[in-house]
Amino acid sequence: MAAKSRNGKIMGKLDGKVAIVTGAARGMGAAHSRRLAAEGANVILADVLDAEGKTVAEEIGASALYKHLDVRSEADWRSAIALATERFGRLDILVNNSGILRFGRIGEIPIEEFRSVMDVNLMGTVLGVSAAIAPMTHAGGGSIVNIASVNGLAGSPGISAYVASKHAIVGFTKSAAMELAAVNIRVNAVCPGAVLTPLAQAVSAEIGADAVGRLARSVPMGRRATPEEIANLVTFLASDESSYCTGTQFVADGGLLTGFTLG
């Protein structure tokens, strides 16, 4: 919760910070953007869904700008970084949230689709981290939050490309944290479980309502997360409250990975 200074002004956890959030047009990305802005950050909302992204930025207000960004494009990354530094003077926070999912069993999923998942989920993250190093170093440090998944810690049939990309993000996060600690850049991964997002709706359409119901019942808390609940964790990692946290994965899954129930 935001605090008041001595003069009565509301102070946020991220006052004076500048953030880029990818996949910000809807779902978790939009929730991350709103939460970061609510805590005082200036936020660049980046996505390829231009109309939706602009609408979210307009809803947030003067502290938000929309930028078209295909995370697979180095040129787009350079342009987004330039917008952040030219408009707001610095870059402190990067949330690599963009992600796609394709269904198909091993040996059956077209290799082009497998590669497309790796290009967006993994290479988009790699390019984002790489692009953020210079401006964050210039700013004296920063925080990078890579959105992975519980599927980055365990397997799941029928989505091997997604699982592979999320495992890779967790591993990449650890190496990036080791390399960037010297310049005061922290790098962490968030591993959500089932979240109520448009991506989850696509999963529901693919696997059916019965399977979704079984998944929800397998969560000890008995429900899926809201995007805002994941955004709270992202905001913590973006802020100085997590100043001694780097190179690890933070799980928010309602207890899904704690074990299994017999019977």
Buried (B, 14 or more C-beta within 10 A) or exposed (E): EEEEEEEEEEEBBBEEBBBBBBBBBBBBBBBBBBBBBBBBBBBBBBBBBEEBBBBBBEEBEEBBBBBBBBBBBEEBBEBBBEBBBEEBEBBBBBBBBBBBBBBBEEEEBEEEBBEBBBBBBBBBBBBBBEBBBEBBBEBEBBBBBBBBBBBBBBEEEBBBBBBBBBBBBBBBBBEBBEBBBEBBBBBBBBBBBBBBBEBBEBBBEEBEEEEBEEBBEBBEEEEBBBBBBBBEBBBBBBBEEBEEBBBBBBBBBBEBBEEEEEE
